[in-house]
Amino acid sequence: MLYDFILTFIIAFFFIGAINFVIHTYFPKDKLERKKRLVIYTVQSAIAALLLVFVI
């Protein structure tokens, strides 16, 4: 159980890090509107939550 949690946490961390890298590389902070950033962070949180829920 602990192994699954740690593995899922690492996968979620990788996905969120990759999404952040792409966003910060191709879309400078001044070009993104506040609403778009909120949607992106909400999607990232949903990805992390779904991956962690499957472990439990």
Backbone as a chain_set.jsonl record, in Angstrom:
{"seq": "MLYDFILTFIIAFFFIGAINFVIHTYFPKDKLERKKRLVIYTVQSAIAALLLVFVI", "coords": {"N": [[0.83, -1.194, 0.0], [1.881, 1.259, 0.842], [3.95, 1.446, -0.973], [2.531, 1.705, -3.391], [1.313, 4.184, -2.954], [3.53, 5.917, -2.804], [4.637, 5.549, -5.355], [2.53, 6.499, -6.974], [2.43, 9.128, -6.075], [4.893, 10.07, -7.002], [4.493, 9.826, -9.767], [2.355, 11.628, -10.124], [3.643, 13.985, -9.319], [5.549, 14.164, -11.354], [3.908, 14.496, -13.678], [2.633, 16.955, -13.093], [4.849, 18.605, -12.834], [5.857, 18.45, -15.459], [3.759, 19.642, -16.902], [3.83, 22.225, -15.791], [6.4, 22.993, -16.625], [6.122, 23.1, -19.444], [4.161, 25.088, -19.642], [5.438, 27.337, -18.475], [7.571, 27.582, -20.189], [6.58, 28.025, -22.801], [4.541, 29.886, -22.497], [4.884, 32.894, -21.307], [4.6, 34.454, -18.071], [3.298, 36.937, -18.08], [1.698, 36.791, -20.311], [-0.303, 34.968, -19.836], [-3.595, 34.954, -18.75], [-5.258, 35.656, -15.647], [-7.462, 34.021, -15.203], [-6.999, 31.856, -16.922], [-4.69, 30.768, -15.79], [-5.747, 29.935, -13.362], [-7.491, 27.92, -14.217], [-5.644, 26.101, -15.269], [-4.156, 25.385, -12.964], [-6.228, 24.236, -11.522], [-6.829, 22.007, -13.093], [-4.415, 20.633, -12.842], [-4.479, 20.068, -10.102], [-6.694, 18.393, -10.064], [-5.74, 16.222, -11.556], [-3.691, 15.279, -9.857], [-5.245, 14.638, -7.595], [-6.96, 12.633, -8.614], [-5.115, 10.635, -9.341], [-4.054, 10.027, -6.832], [-6.319, 9.136, -5.505], [-6.885, 6.713, -6.737], [-5.042, 5.034, -5.596], [-5.863, 4.678, -2.998]], "CA": [[0.0, 0.0, 0.0], [2.767, 2.419, 0.904], [4.67, 1.48, -2.246], [1.611, 2.26, -4.393], [1.14, 5.608, -2.676], [4.759, 6.625, -3.173], [4.746, 5.506, -6.811], [1.522, 7.404, -7.525], [2.855, 10.483, -5.745], [5.977, 10.414, -7.924], [3.893, 10.004, -11.092], [1.608, 12.892, -10.097], [4.635, 15.049, -9.269], [6.139, 14.25, -12.689], [2.938, 15.089, -14.596], [2.431, 18.366, -12.766], [6.089, 19.285, -13.191], [5.933, 18.555, -16.919], [2.78, 20.649, -17.319], [4.369, 23.535, -15.404], [7.543, 23.301, -17.481], [5.609, 23.505, -20.757], [3.458, 26.367, -19.501], [6.385, 28.428, -18.232], [8.467, 27.696, -21.33], [5.921, 28.543, -23.999], [3.632, 30.983, -22.167], [5.391, 33.73, -20.22], [3.587, 34.742, -17.058], [2.515, 38.129, -18.412], [0.757, 36.498, -21.394], [-1.42, 34.176, -19.338], [-4.55, 35.675, -17.928], [-5.445, 35.062, -14.329], [-8.463, 32.961, -15.311], [-6.371, 30.691, -17.549], [-3.812, 30.158, -14.799], [-6.591, 29.255, -12.387], [-7.962, 26.681, -14.849], [-4.5, 25.192, -15.37], [-3.871, 24.864, -11.633], [-7.337, 23.366, -11.144], [-6.634, 20.741, -13.815], [-3.29, 19.951, -12.206], [-4.946, 19.539, -8.824], [-7.583, 17.265, -10.355], [-4.887, 15.096, -11.953], [-3.053, 14.758, -8.65], [-6.26, 14.03, -6.738], [-7.415, 11.376, -9.214], [-4.063, 9.626, -9.229], [-3.925, 9.612, -5.438], [-7.532, 8.415, -5.109], [-6.81, 5.345, -7.234], [-4.206, 4.252, -4.689], [-6.655, 4.361, -1.793]], "C": [[0.876, 1.261, 0.0], [3.543, 2.57, -0.405], [3.799, 2.097, -3.34], [1.432, 3.757, -4.204], [2.357, 6.4, -3.131], [4.916, 6.665, -4.691], [3.758, 6.473, -7.459], [1.887, 8.854, -7.248], [3.953, 10.941, -6.699], [5.426, 10.66, -9.324], [3.136, 11.322, -11.162], [2.572, 14.074, -10.101], [5.272, 15.252, -10.643], [5.184, 14.921, -13.671], [2.766, 16.578, -14.339], [3.682, 19.169, -13.097], [6.24, 19.465, -14.689], [4.966, 19.615, -17.442], [3.29, 22.045, -16.985], [5.539, 23.936, -16.291], [7.08, 23.797, -18.847], [4.945, 24.867, -20.678], [4.448, 27.512, -19.342], [7.372, 28.608, -19.385], [7.804, 28.411, -22.5], [4.975, 29.706, -23.736], [4.22, 31.781, -21.012], [4.248, 34.17, -19.304], [2.726, 35.948, -17.421], [1.505, 37.863, -19.527], [-0.458, 35.697, -20.921], [-2.335, 35.037, -18.477], [-4.726, 34.937, -16.608], [-6.426, 33.894, -14.392], [-7.861, 31.694, -15.92], [-5.441, 29.985, -16.571], [-4.606, 29.388, -13.761], [-7.104, 27.928, -12.945], [-6.835, 25.658, -14.921], [-4.187, 24.583, -14.012], [-4.987, 23.951, -11.135], [-7.204, 22.005, -11.823], [-5.481, 19.953, -13.198], [-3.703, 19.338, -10.874], [-5.854, 18.336, -9.032], [-6.779, 16.03, -10.756], [-4.249, 14.462, -10.724], [-4.066, 14.046, -7.762], [-6.729, 12.692, -7.303], [-6.359, 10.283, -9.101], [-3.927, 9.124, -7.798], [-5.153, 8.847, -4.952], [-7.468, 6.965, -5.572], [-5.95, 4.458, -6.34], [-5.02, 3.791, -3.492], [-7.848, 3.59, -2.209]], "O": [[0.629, 2.202, -0.754], [3.764, 3.684, -0.882], [4.274, 2.917, -4.125], [1.401, 4.512, -5.176], [2.221, 7.441, -3.773], [5.286, 7.698, -5.25], [4.116, 7.189, -8.394], [1.676, 9.719, -8.099], [3.939, 12.084, -7.154], [5.846, 11.602, -9.997], [3.255, 12.056, -12.143], [2.345, 15.057, -10.806], [5.511, 16.388, -11.052], [5.59, 15.813, -14.416], [2.754, 17.373, -15.278], [3.585, 20.294, -13.587], [6.697, 20.512, -15.147], [5.317, 20.396, -18.327], [3.192, 22.953, -17.811], [5.656, 25.101, -16.67], [7.587, 24.799, -19.351], [5.145, 25.71, -21.552], [4.316, 28.544, -20.0], [7.949, 29.684, -19.536], [8.399, 29.296, -23.114], [4.638, 30.443, -24.663], [4.071, 31.388, -19.855], [3.09, 34.244, -19.716], [1.538, 35.973, -17.097], [0.55, 38.624, -19.682], [-1.519, 35.749, -21.543], [-1.88, 35.754, -17.586], [-4.388, 33.76, -16.477], [-6.239, 32.889, -13.706], [-8.175, 30.586, -15.486], [-5.401, 28.755, -16.522], [-4.191, 28.314, -13.326], [-7.148, 26.927, -12.229], [-7.052, 24.475, -14.66], [-3.972, 23.374, -13.919], [-4.724, 22.994, -10.406], [-7.439, 20.971, -11.198], [-5.57, 18.734, -13.052], [-3.315, 18.213, -10.557], [-5.797, 17.371, -8.271], [-7.101, 14.916, -10.342], [-4.267, 13.241, -10.572], [-3.782, 12.972, -7.233], [-6.879, 11.723, -6.559], [-6.68, 9.134, -8.798], [-3.709, 7.933, -7.573], [-5.035, 7.993, -4.074], [-7.95, 6.075, -4.871], [-6.126, 3.24, -6.337], [-4.882, 2.659, -3.03], [-8.663, 3.212, -1.368]]}, "num_chains": 1, "name": "protein.A"}
